[in-house]
Amino acid sequence: MFVRSSTAFDHDGNGTIDLPAGKSGWRETGTFLKAIALLPYIRSLGVNTIHLLPITSIGSDGKKGSLGSPYAIKNPYELDSHLSEPNAGVGAEEEFKAFVEGAHRLGMRVLVEFVFRTSAKDGDWIQEHPEWYYWIRADIEDRVESHDETRYGNPHFTDDEMRGIFDMVHNWNFRHLPHPHDIYRDMFTPSPARESIIKSNGKWIGRLPDNTRVRIPGAFADWPPNDAQPAWSDVTYLKLYDHPGFNYIAYNTIRMYDEELARPEHANASLWDKVAGIVPYYQTSFGIDGVMIDMGHALPMELKQEMIRRARAIDPDFAFWDENFSVSEHSVREGYNAVIGYQWIDQHHPDRFKNLLRRFAGEGFPLPFFATPESHNTPRAAARSGGIRYSKYAWAVSNFLPAIPFIHSGFELGETLPVNTGLDFSAEALKEYRSEELPLFSEHAYPWTNAHQMTDWIRHVSAVRRKFQQLIMDPHPGSFVHLESGEPDIIAFARTRAKGPRLLVVANSSMEHSRKFNLKWETKKHSLTDLLTKEKISVRDTLIHGLLTPGQVAVLEV
């Protein structure tokens, strides 16, 4: 749930979302108060956990769109005041407390997403703790063309240097990783003194003892080093380690830490302590039940472990989710309960999705991941081939995997506009969607009156899942059997145990054509009833066969 968009509404019916608030004094962008009103609706979908995108104050330096990105965190200890209703008169903190309490009373937990690795370029900590940040000369302009090494952007490396970097990182050799070129390293300066920092035209500017003017540089994609994205305009990296030989932003200082840098004596201890205190503050002040860590891969293991230790000293069941697309033992060792995973990119490719199912039936996965066809960084499911039909297909299949069914707010309404274009977008799509106009950065309301929404379907599938929840949640590979049908578009798997009910799930991944299926499965029944449609499926000599319409999913108790 992205509160600002999920609960936005055109209250005065003038066809636009007015900013900053309507004449009546009520905001038309989303607020915690409106989110409270939605809690019964959310619970009715079968939801037991609400994951909120960042809700903290947003910076203005380099702001994207009309409202700014929630990931440009100005102060992680301060809520975004625009998420409260002026007419309520109680402020964001009281409204958020009430939201969490309301969710708890309805049996739902609340997790909040945080970025602990970056800060808004005009973050509140900069003037008080300039040593927590990287600084560059103020006369250096940001890069426009990727080949211009005299301007600021991600550092350049030669082809030979890139091959060496990839080879070393692939072999987990982080000793003496290649530095960026001198022309890039020389852009960076020592931190200015606190008293020499002023805000000029919305930007923090400092002066060094020799009167050199310095500024906060933007961040950029942390891996790979040759990523073509331009520098991010609204955020910068926090300086987690302080070492004069590594006073610059690059892959070996922000993610693949060089061994010479990543030592306890170089840790920016006061910053680590401040970061490690964020989660306990939200636990004790608001009663949250977990966090999603964005860019957790770029945090030192020791810092993450300290964050987890402090949080679970307050609540042993406190959940940590990792913004990680791989599903590996590494996340388990770091203390995470779940990861995003990669189903969102595989589900609309039948061959790749079948490989995921085979892994369930083979070695399994070391921890749960999100069973979802979309996130706030991907295309909407309803915008893919098949539209709402594909969305219904994806939701039905996802609910019977030993994973976490995940509703990205707006999915249930058939929303087609992406929140952001971070992942899996074609070049044509990127031209179609101007990032500044997307909901992650500007005002937008979801299509609550869409005639093609599928809220009833979500409730129906969720209810069937609840009936067989113990079986479905069993993560052991023996509980999952992938079935080969011989038909490329047919997806089939069984959920089984030695005792109790068994389920057979058969799905037609074609959104255009009906498909026949024949599956061999031992059952004493002469016909089976689809739990989703109540249709009868024939059984002859242990051969289950039938016809599925485009996108149809059948769930059979065998």
JOHU-V343629 format. One record per pair of residues at least 12 apart in sequence whose C-alpha atoms are under 10 Angstrom apart, sorted by the first residue. I is the first residue (numbers start at 1). J is the second residue. Records with the same first field share a line. If there is no record, write none. Layout:
# JOHU-V343629
I->J ; J
This chain:
# JOHU-V343629
1->35 ; 50 ; 51 ; 52 ; 53 ; 54 ; 112 ; 376 ; 407 ; 408 ; 409 ; 410
2->30 ; 31 ; 35 ; 51 ; 52 ; 53 ; 54 ; 55 ; 70 ; 376 ; 408 ; 409 ; 410 ; 419 ; 439 ; 440
3->29 ; 30 ; 31 ; 32 ; 33 ; 34 ; 35 ; 52 ; 53 ; 54 ; 55 ; 83 ; 409
4->28 ; 29 ; 30 ; 31 ; 32 ; 34 ; 35 ; 53 ; 55 ; 67 ; 70 ; 82 ; 83 ; 439 ; 440 ; 441 ; 442 ; 443 ; 444 ; 445
5->28 ; 29 ; 30 ; 31 ; 409 ; 410 ; 419 ; 439 ; 440 ; 441 ; 442 ; 443 ; 444 ; 445 ; 446
6->29 ; 30 ; 31 ; 34 ; 35 ; 38 ; 408 ; 409 ; 410 ; 439 ; 444 ; 445 ; 446 ; 447 ; 448
7->28 ; 29 ; 30 ; 31 ; 32 ; 33 ; 34 ; 35 ; 36 ; 37 ; 38 ; 409 ; 444 ; 445 ; 446 ; 448
8->27 ; 28 ; 29 ; 30 ; 31 ; 34 ; 35 ; 443 ; 444 ; 445 ; 446
9->27 ; 28 ; 29 ; 30 ; 34 ; 444 ; 445 ; 446 ; 447 ; 448
10->22 ; 27 ; 28 ; 29 ; 444 ; 445
11->24 ; 26 ; 27 ; 28 ; 29
12->24 ; 26 ; 28
16->28 ; 443 ; 444 ; 445
17->29 ; 443 ; 444 ; 445
18->443
19->66 ; 67 ; 443
20->67 ; 82
21->82 ; 85 ; 86
24->86 ; 87
25->85 ; 86 ; 87 ; 88
26->84 ; 85 ; 86 ; 87 ; 88
27->82 ; 83 ; 84 ; 85 ; 86 ; 87
28->85 ; 443 ; 444 ; 445
29->82 ; 83 ; 84 ; 85 ; 442 ; 443 ; 444 ; 445
30->82 ; 83 ; 84 ; 85 ; 443 ; 444 ; 445
31->80 ; 81 ; 82 ; 83 ; 84 ; 85 ; 92 ; 95 ; 96
32->55 ; 82 ; 83 ; 84 ; 85 ; 91 ; 92 ; 93 ; 94 ; 95 ; 96 ; 97 ; 98 ; 99 ; 100
33->83 ; 84 ; 85 ; 88 ; 92 ; 94 ; 95 ; 96 ; 98 ; 99
34->83 ; 84 ; 85 ; 95 ; 99
35->83 ; 95 ; 96 ; 99 ; 102 ; 103
36->95 ; 96 ; 98 ; 99 ; 100 ; 101 ; 102 ; 103
37->99 ; 102
38->99 ; 103
39->99 ; 100 ; 102 ; 103 ; 106 ; 108
40->102 ; 103 ; 106
41->455
42->103 ; 106 ; 108 ; 409 ; 455
43->103 ; 106 ; 107 ; 108 ; 459
44->455 ; 456 ; 458 ; 459 ; 462
45->407 ; 412 ; 455 ; 456 ; 457 ; 458 ; 459 ; 460 ; 461 ; 462 ; 463
46->108 ; 458 ; 459 ; 460 ; 461 ; 462 ; 463 ; 465 ; 466
47->107 ; 108 ; 109 ; 405 ; 406 ; 407 ; 459 ; 462
48->103 ; 104 ; 106 ; 107 ; 108 ; 109 ; 110
49->103 ; 104 ; 107 ; 108 ; 109 ; 110 ; 111 ; 289 ; 290 ; 406
50->100 ; 103 ; 108 ; 109 ; 110 ; 111 ; 112 ; 289 ; 290 ; 406 ; 407 ; 409
51->109 ; 110 ; 111 ; 112 ; 113 ; 290 ; 291 ; 292 ; 406 ; 407 ; 408 ; 409
52->110 ; 111 ; 112 ; 113 ; 114 ; 291 ; 292 ; 409
53->70 ; 71 ; 111 ; 112 ; 113 ; 114 ; 291 ; 292 ; 294 ; 376 ; 440
54->69 ; 70 ; 71 ; 72 ; 73 ; 76 ; 79 ; 80 ; 112 ; 113 ; 114 ; 115 ; 292 ; 294
55->70 ; 71 ; 73 ; 76 ; 78 ; 79 ; 80 ; 81 ; 82 ; 83 ; 92 ; 96 ; 112 ; 113 ; 114
56->70 ; 71 ; 72 ; 73 ; 74 ; 75 ; 76 ; 77 ; 78 ; 79 ; 80 ; 81 ; 82 ; 83 ; 92 ; 112 ; 113 ; 114
57->69 ; 70 ; 71 ; 72 ; 73 ; 74 ; 75 ; 76 ; 77 ; 78 ; 79 ; 80 ; 81 ; 82 ; 83 ; 120 ; 123 ; 124
58->70 ; 71 ; 72 ; 73 ; 74 ; 75 ; 76 ; 78 ; 79 ; 80 ; 81 ; 82 ; 119 ; 120 ; 122 ; 123 ; 234
59->71 ; 72 ; 73 ; 74 ; 75 ; 80 ; 119 ; 120 ; 121 ; 122 ; 123 ; 124 ; 202 ; 234 ; 235
60->72 ; 73 ; 74 ; 120 ; 121 ; 122 ; 123 ; 202 ; 203 ; 234 ; 235
61->74 ; 120 ; 121 ; 122 ; 123 ; 201 ; 202 ; 203 ; 204 ; 216 ; 218 ; 233 ; 234 ; 235
62->120 ; 121 ; 122 ; 202 ; 203 ; 218 ; 232 ; 233 ; 234 ; 235
63->120 ; 121 ; 233 ; 234 ; 235 ; 436 ; 441
64->232 ; 233 ; 234 ; 435 ; 436 ; 437 ; 438 ; 440 ; 441 ; 442
65->434 ; 435 ; 436 ; 437 ; 438 ; 439 ; 440 ; 441 ; 442 ; 443
66->436 ; 437 ; 438 ; 439 ; 441 ; 442 ; 443
67->82 ; 436 ; 437 ; 439 ; 440 ; 441 ; 442 ; 443
68->234 ; 436 ; 439 ; 440 ; 441 ; 442 ; 443
69->120 ; 234 ; 235 ; 436 ; 439 ; 440 ; 441 ; 442
70->113 ; 114 ; 115 ; 120 ; 440 ; 441
71->113 ; 114 ; 115 ; 116 ; 118 ; 119 ; 120 ; 234 ; 235 ; 294 ; 440 ; 441
72->115 ; 118 ; 119 ; 120 ; 121 ; 122 ; 123 ; 233 ; 234 ; 235 ; 236
73->114 ; 115 ; 116 ; 118 ; 119 ; 120 ; 121 ; 122 ; 123 ; 124 ; 234 ; 235 ; 236
74->118 ; 119 ; 120 ; 121 ; 122 ; 123 ; 124 ; 125 ; 126 ; 235
75->119 ; 120 ; 122 ; 123 ; 124 ; 125
76->114 ; 115 ; 116 ; 119 ; 123 ; 124 ; 125 ; 274 ; 275 ; 278 ; 279 ; 281 ; 282
77->274 ; 275 ; 277 ; 278 ; 279 ; 281 ; 282
78->92 ; 93 ; 124
79->91 ; 92 ; 93 ; 96
80->92 ; 93
81->93
83->95 ; 96
84->96
93->285 ; 286
94->285 ; 286
96->285 ; 286 ; 287 ; 288
97->282 ; 285 ; 286 ; 287 ; 288
98->286
99->286
100->286 ; 287 ; 288 ; 289
101->286 ; 287 ; 288
104->287 ; 288 ; 289
108->289
109->287 ; 288 ; 289 ; 290 ; 319
110->287 ; 288 ; 289 ; 290 ; 291 ; 319
111->287 ; 288 ; 289 ; 290 ; 291 ; 292 ; 318 ; 319 ; 320 ; 321
112->279 ; 282 ; 288 ; 289 ; 290 ; 291 ; 292 ; 293 ; 320 ; 321
113->290 ; 291 ; 292 ; 293 ; 294 ; 320 ; 321 ; 322 ; 323
114->278 ; 279 ; 291 ; 292 ; 293 ; 294 ; 295 ; 296
115->292 ; 293 ; 294 ; 295 ; 296 ; 299
116->237 ; 238 ; 272 ; 275 ; 276 ; 278 ; 293 ; 294 ; 295 ; 296 ; 298 ; 299 ; 304
117->236 ; 237 ; 238 ; 239 ; 240 ; 254 ; 255 ; 275 ; 293 ; 294 ; 295 ; 296 ; 297 ; 298 ; 299 ; 300
118->133 ; 218 ; 219 ; 235 ; 236 ; 237 ; 238 ; 239 ; 254 ; 294 ; 295 ; 298
119->133 ; 218 ; 219 ; 234 ; 235 ; 236 ; 237 ; 238
120->216 ; 218 ; 219 ; 233 ; 234 ; 235 ; 236 ; 237 ; 238
121->133 ; 202 ; 203 ; 204 ; 215 ; 216 ; 217 ; 218 ; 219 ; 233 ; 234 ; 235 ; 236 ; 237
122->199 ; 202 ; 203 ; 204 ; 205 ; 216 ; 234 ; 235 ; 236
123->203 ; 204 ; 235 ; 236
125->271
126->194 ; 197 ; 204 ; 216 ; 238
127->192 ; 193 ; 194 ; 195 ; 196 ; 197 ; 198 ; 199 ; 204 ; 205 ; 206
128->193 ; 194 ; 195 ; 197
129->191 ; 192 ; 193 ; 194 ; 270 ; 271
130->190 ; 191 ; 192 ; 193 ; 194 ; 197 ; 206 ; 216 ; 239
131->190 ; 191 ; 192 ; 193 ; 194 ; 238 ; 239 ; 240 ; 242 ; 268 ; 270 ; 271
132->191 ; 237 ; 238 ; 239 ; 240 ; 241 ; 242 ; 268 ; 269 ; 270 ; 271 ; 272
133->190 ; 191 ; 216 ; 217 ; 236 ; 237 ; 238 ; 239 ; 240 ; 242 ; 247 ; 271
134->188 ; 189 ; 190 ; 191 ; 214 ; 215 ; 216 ; 217 ; 218 ; 236 ; 237 ; 238 ; 239 ; 242 ; 247 ; 248 ; 249
135->187 ; 188 ; 189 ; 190 ; 191 ; 192 ; 205 ; 206 ; 213 ; 214 ; 215 ; 216 ; 217 ; 218 ; 236 ; 247 ; 248 ; 249
136->152 ; 184 ; 185 ; 186 ; 187 ; 188 ; 189 ; 190 ; 191 ; 206 ; 212 ; 213 ; 214 ; 215 ; 216 ; 217 ; 218 ; 248
137->186 ; 187 ; 188 ; 189 ; 190 ; 205 ; 206 ; 207 ; 208 ; 212 ; 213 ; 214 ; 215 ; 216 ; 217
138->187 ; 188 ; 205 ; 206 ; 207 ; 212 ; 213 ; 214 ; 215 ; 216 ; 217
139->151 ; 187 ; 212 ; 213 ; 214 ; 215
140->152 ; 187 ; 188 ; 214 ; 215 ; 217
141->153 ; 217
142->217 ; 218 ; 230 ; 231 ; 233
143->230 ; 231
144->230 ; 231
145->230
146->226 ; 228 ; 229 ; 230 ; 231
149->181 ; 183 ; 184
150->183 ; 184 ; 187
151->183 ; 184 ; 187
152->184 ; 187 ; 188 ; 217 ; 218 ; 230 ; 231
153->184 ; 217 ; 218 ; 219 ; 220 ; 229 ; 230 ; 231 ; 232 ; 249 ; 250
154->180 ; 184 ; 218 ; 219 ; 220 ; 221 ; 222 ; 225 ; 226 ; 227 ; 228 ; 229 ; 230 ; 231 ; 232 ; 249 ; 250 ; 251
155->179 ; 180 ; 181 ; 183 ; 184 ; 185 ; 220 ; 225 ; 226 ; 227 ; 248 ; 249 ; 250 ; 251
156->180 ; 181 ; 183 ; 184 ; 225 ; 226 ; 250
157->178 ; 179 ; 180 ; 181 ; 225 ; 226
158->180 ; 181 ; 226
159->226
161->177 ; 178 ; 179 ; 180
162->178 ; 224 ; 225 ; 226
164->177 ; 178
165->177 ; 178 ; 179 ; 224 ; 225 ; 251 ; 252
166->224 ; 225
169->252 ; 256
172->256
173->256 ; 258 ; 259
174->252 ; 256 ; 257 ; 258 ; 259 ; 260 ; 261 ; 262
175->252 ; 257 ; 258 ; 259 ; 260 ; 261
176->252 ; 257 ; 258 ; 259 ; 260 ; 261
177->251 ; 252 ; 256 ; 257 ; 258 ; 259 ; 260
178->251 ; 252 ; 258
179->245 ; 246 ; 248 ; 250 ; 251 ; 252 ; 253 ; 258
180->225 ; 246 ; 248 ; 249 ; 250 ; 251 ; 252
184->248 ; 249 ; 250
185->245 ; 246 ; 247 ; 248 ; 249 ; 250
186->247 ; 248
187->214 ; 217 ; 247 ; 248
188->214 ; 215 ; 216 ; 217 ; 246 ; 247 ; 248 ; 249
189->208 ; 212 ; 213 ; 214 ; 215 ; 244 ; 247 ; 248
190->208 ; 214 ; 244 ; 247 ; 248
191->206 ; 207 ; 208 ; 214 ; 215 ; 216 ; 247
192->205 ; 206 ; 207 ; 208 ; 209 ; 212 ; 213 ; 214 ; 215
193->206 ; 207 ; 208 ; 209
194->206 ; 207
195->207
196->208 ; 209 ; 211 ; 213
197->213 ; 214 ; 215
203->215 ; 216
204->216
216->235 ; 236 ; 237
217->231 ; 232 ; 233 ; 234 ; 235 ; 236 ; 237 ; 249
218->230 ; 231 ; 232 ; 233 ; 234 ; 235 ; 236 ; 237 ; 249
219->231 ; 232 ; 233 ; 234 ; 235 ; 236 ; 237 ; 238 ; 249 ; 250
220->232 ; 233 ; 235 ; 236 ; 237 ; 249 ; 250 ; 251
221->250 ; 251
222->237 ; 249 ; 250 ; 251 ; 252 ; 253 ; 254 ; 255 ; 256 ; 295 ; 297 ; 298
223->250 ; 251 ; 252 ; 254 ; 255 ; 256 ; 298
224->251
225->250 ; 251 ; 252
226->251
236->249
237->249 ; 250 ; 253 ; 254
238->254 ; 268 ; 271
239->253 ; 254 ; 267 ; 268 ; 271 ; 272
240->253 ; 254 ; 262 ; 266 ; 267 ; 268 ; 269 ; 270 ; 271 ; 272 ; 299 ; 300 ; 303
241->253 ; 254 ; 257 ; 261 ; 262 ; 263 ; 264 ; 265 ; 266 ; 267 ; 268 ; 269 ; 271 ; 272 ; 300
242->261 ; 262 ; 263 ; 265 ; 266 ; 267 ; 268 ; 269
243->260 ; 261 ; 262 ; 263 ; 265 ; 266 ; 267 ; 268
244->261 ; 266
245->260 ; 261
246->258 ; 260 ; 261
251->298
253->298
254->297 ; 298 ; 299 ; 300
255->295 ; 296 ; 297 ; 298 ; 299 ; 300
256->297 ; 298 ; 299 ; 300
257->298 ; 299 ; 300
262->300
264->302
267->300 ; 303
269->303
272->300 ; 302 ; 303 ; 304 ; 306 ; 307
273->303 ; 306 ; 307
275->303 ; 304 ; 306 ; 307
276->303 ; 304 ; 305 ; 306 ; 307 ; 308 ; 309 ; 310 ; 311
277->306 ; 307 ; 310 ; 311
278->307 ; 310 ; 311
279->291 ; 307 ; 308 ; 310 ; 311
280->307 ; 308 ; 310 ; 311 ; 312 ; 313 ; 314 ; 315
281->311
282->311
283->311 ; 314 ; 315 ; 318
284->311 ; 314
287->315
288->315 ; 318 ; 319
289->311 ; 315 ; 317 ; 318 ; 319 ; 320
290->311 ; 312 ; 315 ; 317 ; 318 ; 319 ; 320 ; 321 ; 337
291->311 ; 318 ; 319 ; 320 ; 321 ; 322
292->319 ; 320 ; 321 ; 322 ; 323 ; 336 ; 338 ; 339 ; 340
293->320 ; 321 ; 322 ; 323 ; 324 ; 336 ; 339
294->321 ; 322 ; 323 ; 324
295->322 ; 323 ; 324
296->321 ; 322 ; 323 ; 324 ; 331 ; 334
297->322 ; 323 ; 324 ; 331
301->333 ; 334 ; 335
302->334
304->334 ; 335 ; 336
305->333 ; 334 ; 335 ; 336
307->320
308->320 ; 334 ; 335 ; 336
309->335
317->337
318->337
319->335 ; 336 ; 337 ; 338
320->334 ; 335 ; 336 ; 337 ; 338 ; 339
321->335 ; 336 ; 337 ; 338 ; 339 ; 340 ; 368 ; 369
322->334 ; 335 ; 336 ; 337 ; 338 ; 339 ; 340 ; 341 ; 369
323->338 ; 339 ; 340 ; 341
324->338 ; 339 ; 340 ; 341 ; 342 ; 369
325->339 ; 340 ; 341 ; 342 ; 343 ; 344 ; 345 ; 369 ; 370
326->339 ; 340 ; 341 ; 342 ; 369
327->339 ; 340 ; 341 ; 342 ; 365 ; 366 ; 367 ; 368 ; 369
328->341 ; 365 ; 366 ; 367
329->365 ; 366 ; 367
330->366
331->366 ; 367
332->366 ; 367
336->367 ; 368
337->366 ; 367 ; 368 ; 369
338->366 ; 367 ; 368 ; 369 ; 370 ; 403 ; 404
339->367 ; 368 ; 369 ; 370 ; 404
340->368 ; 369 ; 370 ; 371 ; 372 ; 375 ; 404 ; 406
341->367 ; 368 ; 369 ; 370 ; 371 ; 372 ; 403
342->356 ; 369 ; 370 ; 371 ; 372 ; 373
343->356 ; 369 ; 370 ; 371 ; 372 ; 373 ; 374 ; 398 ; 403
344->370 ; 371 ; 372 ; 373 ; 374 ; 375 ; 378 ; 379 ; 381 ; 394 ; 423 ; 424
345->372 ; 373 ; 374 ; 378 ; 379 ; 423 ; 424
346->373
347->371 ; 372 ; 373 ; 374 ; 394 ; 397 ; 398 ; 509
348->373 ; 381 ; 384 ; 385 ; 390 ; 394 ; 509 ; 510
349->489 ; 509
350->488 ; 489 ; 490 ; 491 ; 508 ; 509 ; 510
351->488 ; 489 ; 491
353->491
354->482 ; 483 ; 484 ; 488 ; 490 ; 491 ; 492 ; 493
355->482
356->482
357->401 ; 480 ; 481 ; 482 ; 483 ; 491 ; 492 ; 493
358->477 ; 480 ; 481 ; 482 ; 483 ; 484 ; 493
359->477 ; 480 ; 482
360->401 ; 402 ; 403 ; 475 ; 476 ; 477 ; 478 ; 479 ; 480 ; 481 ; 482 ; 493
361->475 ; 476 ; 477 ; 478 ; 479 ; 480 ; 481 ; 482 ; 483 ; 493 ; 494 ; 495
362->476 ; 477 ; 478 ; 480 ; 481 ; 482
363->476 ; 477 ; 478
364->402 ; 475 ; 476 ; 477 ; 478 ; 480
365->402 ; 403 ; 475 ; 476 ; 477
366->475 ; 476
367->402 ; 403 ; 475
368->402 ; 403 ; 404 ; 473 ; 475
369->402 ; 403 ; 404 ; 405 ; 406
370->398 ; 402 ; 403 ; 404 ; 405 ; 406 ; 407
371->394 ; 395 ; 397 ; 398 ; 399 ; 400 ; 401 ; 402 ; 403 ; 404 ; 405 ; 406 ; 407
372->391 ; 394 ; 395 ; 397 ; 398 ; 399 ; 403 ; 404 ; 405 ; 406 ; 407 ; 408 ; 411
373->390 ; 391 ; 393 ; 394 ; 395 ; 398 ; 405 ; 406 ; 407 ; 408 ; 411
374->391 ; 394 ; 406 ; 407 ; 408 ; 409 ; 411 ; 418 ; 423
375->406 ; 407 ; 408 ; 409 ; 411 ; 418 ; 419 ; 420 ; 422 ; 423
376->408 ; 409 ; 410 ; 418 ; 419 ; 420 ; 421 ; 422 ; 423 ; 439 ; 440
377->418 ; 419 ; 420 ; 421 ; 422 ; 423 ; 424 ; 425 ; 440
378->418 ; 419 ; 420 ; 421 ; 422 ; 423 ; 424 ; 425
379->416 ; 417 ; 418 ; 419 ; 420 ; 421 ; 422 ; 423 ; 424 ; 425 ; 426 ; 429
380->408 ; 410 ; 411 ; 414 ; 415 ; 416 ; 417 ; 418 ; 419 ; 420
381->394 ; 395 ; 408 ; 411 ; 412 ; 414 ; 415 ; 416 ; 417 ; 418
382->410 ; 411 ; 412 ; 413 ; 414 ; 415 ; 416 ; 417 ; 453
383->414 ; 415 ; 416 ; 417 ; 418
384->416
385->510 ; 511 ; 512
386->509 ; 510 ; 511 ; 512 ; 550 ; 551
387->414 ; 415 ; 416 ; 452 ; 511
388->411 ; 412 ; 413 ; 414 ; 415 ; 416 ; 452 ; 453 ; 454 ; 551
389->414 ; 452 ; 454 ; 511 ; 512 ; 550 ; 551 ; 552
390->509 ; 510 ; 511 ; 550 ; 551 ; 552
391->411 ; 412 ; 414 ; 453 ; 454 ; 551
392->411 ; 412 ; 414 ; 453 ; 454 ; 455 ; 457 ; 458 ; 461 ; 551 ; 552 ; 553
393->507 ; 508 ; 509 ; 510 ; 511 ; 550 ; 551 ; 552 ; 553 ; 554
394->507 ; 509 ; 551 ; 552 ; 553
395->407 ; 411 ; 412 ; 457 ; 458 ; 461 ; 462 ; 553
396->457 ; 458 ; 460 ; 461 ; 462 ; 464 ; 465 ; 505 ; 507 ; 532 ; 552 ; 553 ; 554 ; 555
397->461 ; 491 ; 492 ; 493 ; 505 ; 506 ; 507 ; 552 ; 553 ; 554 ; 555
398->461
399->458 ; 461 ; 462 ; 464 ; 465 ; 466 ; 469 ; 472 ; 473
400->461 ; 462 ; 464 ; 465 ; 468 ; 469 ; 471 ; 472 ; 473 ; 493 ; 494 ; 495 ; 503 ; 504 ; 505 ; 555
401->465 ; 471 ; 472 ; 473 ; 474 ; 475 ; 480 ; 493 ; 494 ; 495 ; 505
402->469 ; 470 ; 471 ; 472 ; 473 ; 474 ; 475 ; 476 ; 477 ; 479 ; 480 ; 495
403->472 ; 473 ; 474 ; 475
404->473
405->462
407->458
409->446
410->445 ; 446 ; 447 ; 448 ; 453
411->446 ; 453 ; 454 ; 455
412->448 ; 452 ; 453 ; 454 ; 455 ; 456 ; 457 ; 458 ; 459
413->446 ; 447 ; 448 ; 449 ; 450 ; 451 ; 452 ; 453 ; 454 ; 455
414->446 ; 447 ; 448 ; 450 ; 451 ; 452 ; 453 ; 454 ; 455
415->445 ; 446 ; 447 ; 448 ; 450 ; 452 ; 453
416->446 ; 447
417->433 ; 438 ; 439 ; 444 ; 446
418->433 ; 435 ; 438 ; 439 ; 440
419->435 ; 437 ; 438 ; 439 ; 440 ; 441 ; 442 ; 444
420->433 ; 434 ; 435 ; 436 ; 437 ; 438 ; 439 ; 440 ; 441
421->433 ; 434 ; 435 ; 438 ; 440
422->435
457->532
460->531 ; 532
461->531 ; 532 ; 555
463->532
464->531 ; 532 ; 555
468->495 ; 500 ; 501 ; 502 ; 503 ; 557
470->500 ; 501
471->495 ; 496 ; 497 ; 499 ; 500 ; 501 ; 502 ; 503
472->494 ; 495 ; 496 ; 502 ; 503
473->495
474->495 ; 496 ; 497
477->495
478->495 ; 496 ; 497 ; 498
479->494 ; 495 ; 496 ; 497 ; 498 ; 502
480->493 ; 494 ; 495 ; 496 ; 497 ; 503
481->493 ; 494 ; 495 ; 496 ; 504
482->494 ; 495 ; 504 ; 505
483->504 ; 505 ; 506 ; 519 ; 520 ; 521
484->518 ; 519 ; 520
485->506 ; 516 ; 517 ; 518 ; 519 ; 520
486->517 ; 518 ; 519
487->508 ; 515 ; 516 ; 517 ; 518
488->508 ; 509 ; 510 ; 515
489->507 ; 508 ; 509 ; 510 ; 511 ; 513 ; 514 ; 515 ; 516 ; 517 ; 550 ; 551
490->506 ; 507 ; 508 ; 509 ; 510 ; 515 ; 516 ; 517 ; 518 ; 548 ; 551 ; 553
491->505 ; 506 ; 507 ; 508 ; 509 ; 510 ; 517 ; 553
492->504 ; 505 ; 506 ; 507 ; 508 ; 517 ; 519 ; 553 ; 554 ; 555
493->505 ; 506 ; 507 ; 555
494->506 ; 521 ; 555 ; 556 ; 557 ; 558
495->557 ; 558
496->558
501->557 ; 558
502->556 ; 557 ; 558
503->531 ; 555 ; 556 ; 557 ; 558
504->519 ; 521 ; 530 ; 554 ; 555 ; 556 ; 557 ; 558
505->530 ; 553 ; 554 ; 555 ; 556 ; 557
506->519 ; 530 ; 546 ; 548 ; 552 ; 553 ; 554 ; 555 ; 556
507->548 ; 549 ; 550 ; 551 ; 552 ; 553 ; 554 ; 555
508->547 ; 548 ; 549 ; 550 ; 551 ; 552 ; 553 ; 554
509->548 ; 549 ; 550 ; 551 ; 552 ; 553
510->548 ; 549 ; 550 ; 551 ; 552
511->549 ; 550 ; 551 ; 552
512->549 ; 550 ; 551
513->548 ; 549 ; 550 ; 551
514->547 ; 548 ; 549 ; 550 ; 551 ; 552
515->546 ; 547 ; 548 ; 549 ; 550 ; 551 ; 552
516->545 ; 546 ; 547 ; 548 ; 549
517->543 ; 544 ; 545 ; 546 ; 547 ; 548
518->538 ; 539 ; 543 ; 544 ; 545 ; 546 ; 547
519->539 ; 542 ; 543 ; 544 ; 545 ; 546
520->539 ; 540 ; 541 ; 542 ; 543 ; 544 ; 545
521->539 ; 541 ; 542 ; 543 ; 544 ; 558
522->539 ; 541 ; 542 ; 543 ; 544 ; 558
523->539 ; 540 ; 541 ; 542 ; 543 ; 544 ; 557 ; 558
524->539 ; 540 ; 541 ; 542 ; 558
525->538 ; 539 ; 540 ; 541 ; 542 ; 557 ; 558
526->538 ; 539 ; 540 ; 541 ; 542 ; 543 ; 544
527->539 ; 540 ; 544 ; 545 ; 556 ; 558
528->544 ; 555 ; 556 ; 557 ; 558
529->554 ; 555 ; 556 ; 557 ; 558
530->553 ; 554 ; 555 ; 556 ; 557
531->553 ; 554 ; 555 ; 556 ; 557
532->552 ; 553 ; 554 ; 555 ; 556
533->552 ; 553 ; 554 ; 555
534->554 ; 555 ; 556
535->554 ; 556
536->556
537->554 ; 556
